[in-house]
């Protein structure tokens, strides 16, 4: 017989449309060790078709990664993000909270309002307050939905520069410079 408190925590998580923090769960189930119950549920579901996962401070049930392909046909068609949106999302993720000026400074070009709007609509970024400087610009930060979508437990799990270089996503600057010289591109 399973502990009634653990069952209650499991029921709240199962019925929730969005991931929940331990505090949010406690508001439903009352006094008890919610974190211990989450651990029991996570252990009980290990190796099954779905499991309990933690993304940041949020908990939710998720299809086992090796079975996700069975559900792909039921998903909505995803839209591809523009290069500007991908760069903007990366800047916000690595430098949050970031203002529009921060993003433009790092990218070297202005961004359109539409780029921020697309990321807000996707639920991957959120307004994170205003910076205490003249003009009080709005800052942006990533959301728990960002962590869930990209399979991250926290922002600390974002790949570092060495990881990106090892994956072939960054060309070492010396190689890029040599390639430029070989191609005869001397835009002086």
C-alpha positions as CSV (number, residue, x, y, z in Angstrom):
1,X,0.0,0.0,0.0
2,X,1.4,3.3,-1.0
3,X,1.6,6.2,1.4
4,X,-1.5,8.5,1.0
5,X,0.6,11.6,1.0
6,X,2.8,10.3,-1.8
7,X,-0.3,9.4,-3.8
8,X,-1.7,12.9,-3.2
9,X,1.5,14.5,-4.5
10,X,1.5,12.2,-7.5
11,X,-2.2,13.1,-8.3
12,X,-1.5,16.8,-8.1
13,X,1.5,16.5,-10.5
14,X,-0.5,14.2,-12.9
15,X,-3.4,16.6,-13.1
16,X,-1.4,19.8,-13.5
17,X,-1.1,21.3,-17.0
18,X,2.1,23.0,-16.0
19,X,5.2,22.1,-14.0
20,X,5.0,22.8,-10.3
21,X,7.4,23.7,-7.6
22,X,7.5,21.8,-4.3
23,X,5.9,24.9,-2.7
24,X,3.1,24.9,-5.2
25,X,2.4,21.2,-4.6
26,X,2.4,21.8,-0.8
27,X,-0.4,24.4,-1.3
28,X,-2.6,21.6,-2.6
29,X,-1.6,18.7,-0.4
30,X,-0.9,20.5,2.9
31,X,1.7,19.6,5.5
32,X,4.2,16.9,4.7
33,X,7.6,16.3,3.2
34,X,6.9,17.1,-0.4
35,X,10.5,16.7,-1.5
36,X,10.7,13.2,0.0
37,X,7.4,12.3,-1.7
38,X,8.9,13.6,-5.0
39,X,11.9,11.4,-4.5
40,X,9.7,8.3,-3.9
41,X,7.6,9.1,-7.0
42,X,10.8,9.6,-9.1
43,X,12.2,6.3,-8.0
44,X,8.9,4.4,-8.5
45,X,8.7,5.7,-12.1
46,X,12.3,5.0,-13.1
47,X,12.5,2.9,-16.2
48,X,8.8,3.2,-17.0
49,X,7.2,4.8,-20.0
50,X,7.1,8.2,-18.3
51,X,8.9,9.6,-15.3
52,X,9.0,12.5,-12.9
53,X,11.7,15.0,-13.9
54,X,12.9,18.2,-12.3
55,X,13.7,21.2,-14.4
56,X,15.1,24.0,-12.3
57,X,12.8,24.2,-9.3
58,X,9.8,22.8,-11.3
59,X,8.6,19.2,-11.4
60,X,6.5,17.4,-14.0
61,X,5.9,14.1,-15.6
62,X,7.6,13.5,-18.9
63,X,7.6,10.7,-21.5
64,X,10.7,8.6,-21.3
65,X,13.2,10.0,-23.9
66,X,13.6,6.6,-25.6
67,X,9.9,6.5,-26.3
68,X,9.3,10.1,-27.3
69,X,9.4,9.1,-31.0
70,X,6.0,7.4,-30.6
71,X,4.4,10.7,-29.8
72,X,6.1,12.9,-32.4
73,X,3.3,12.5,-35.0
74,X,0.8,14.0,-32.6
75,X,2.8,17.2,-32.1
76,X,2.0,20.5,-33.8
77,X,4.4,21.5,-36.6
78,X,7.1,23.5,-35.0
79,X,8.2,26.8,-36.5
80,X,11.9,27.4,-37.1
81,X,13.3,30.4,-35.3
82,X,15.1,33.0,-37.3
83,X,18.9,33.4,-36.8
84,X,18.2,36.7,-35.0
85,X,15.8,34.9,-32.6
86,X,18.2,32.1,-31.9
87,X,21.1,34.5,-31.2
88,X,18.8,36.6,-29.0
89,X,17.6,33.6,-27.0
90,X,21.3,32.5,-26.6
91,X,22.3,35.9,-25.4
92,X,19.4,36.1,-22.9
93,X,20.2,32.5,-21.6
94,X,23.9,33.1,-21.1
95,X,23.7,36.8,-19.9
96,X,20.3,37.0,-18.1
97,X,18.9,39.3,-17.1
98,X,19.6,41.1,-20.4
99,X,18.2,44.3,-21.8
100,X,17.6,45.0,-25.5
101,X,20.7,47.2,-25.4
102,X,22.7,44.3,-24.0
103,X,21.5,42.1,-26.8
104,X,22.2,44.6,-29.5
105,X,25.6,45.3,-28.1
106,X,26.6,41.6,-28.2
107,X,25.0,40.9,-31.6
108,X,26.3,44.2,-33.1
109,X,23.0,45.0,-34.8
110,X,19.6,46.2,-33.7
111,X,16.9,43.7,-33.1
112,X,13.3,44.1,-34.1
113,X,10.5,44.0,-31.5
114,X,9.2,41.0,-33.3
115,X,12.2,38.9,-32.4
116,X,11.5,39.5,-28.7
117,X,7.8,39.0,-29.3
118,X,8.4,35.5,-30.9
119,X,10.4,34.4,-27.9
120,X,7.8,35.8,-25.4
121,X,5.0,34.0,-27.4
122,X,7.0,30.7,-27.3
123,X,7.2,31.1,-23.5
124,X,11.0,30.8,-23.5
125,X,11.7,34.3,-22.1
126,X,9.9,36.6,-19.8
127,X,10.2,40.2,-18.6
128,X,12.4,40.2,-15.5
129,X,12.1,43.7,-14.2
130,X,13.8,46.9,-15.0
131,X,17.5,47.7,-14.6
132,X,18.2,50.5,-12.1
133,X,19.9,52.8,-14.6
134,X,18.7,55.9,-16.5
135,X,15.8,55.1,-18.7
136,X,15.1,51.9,-16.6
137,X,15.2,49.5,-19.5
138,X,13.2,46.2,-19.3
139,X,15.3,43.1,-18.7
140,X,14.5,39.6,-20.0
141,X,15.3,36.2,-18.6
142,X,14.6,32.6,-19.5
143,X,11.6,30.7,-18.2
144,X,11.0,27.1,-16.9
145,X,9.5,26.4,-20.3
146,X,12.9,27.1,-21.8
147,X,14.5,24.6,-19.5
148,X,11.8,22.0,-20.3
149,X,12.0,22.5,-24.1
150,X,15.8,22.2,-24.2
151,X,16.0,19.4,-21.6
152,X,18.0,21.3,-19.0
153,X,17.8,21.0,-15.3
154,X,19.1,24.5,-14.8
155,X,20.9,27.3,-16.7
156,X,24.2,25.8,-15.4
157,X,23.6,22.9,-17.8
158,X,24.0,25.2,-20.8
159,X,27.1,24.1,-22.8
160,X,30.3,26.1,-22.2
161,X,32.7,27.4,-24.9
162,X,34.7,24.1,-24.8
163,X,31.6,22.0,-25.3
164,X,30.5,24.2,-28.2
165,X,33.9,24.0,-29.9
166,X,34.1,20.2,-29.4
167,X,30.7,19.8,-31.0
168,X,32.0,21.8,-34.0
169,X,29.7,24.7,-33.4
170,X,32.5,27.2,-33.0
171,X,35.5,27.6,-35.2
172,X,38.6,28.5,-33.4
173,X,39.5,32.2,-34.2
174,X,42.9,31.2,-35.6
175,X,41.3,28.7,-38.1
176,X,38.6,31.3,-39.1
177,X,41.3,33.9,-39.7
178,X,43.4,31.5,-41.7
179,X,40.4,30.5,-43.8
180,X,39.6,34.1,-44.5
181,X,43.2,34.7,-45.7
182,X,43.2,31.7,-47.9
183,X,39.9,32.8,-49.5
184,X,41.5,36.1,-50.4
185,X,39.0,38.1,-48.4
186,X,40.9,41.1,-47.2
187,X,38.2,43.7,-46.6
188,X,40.7,46.4,-45.4
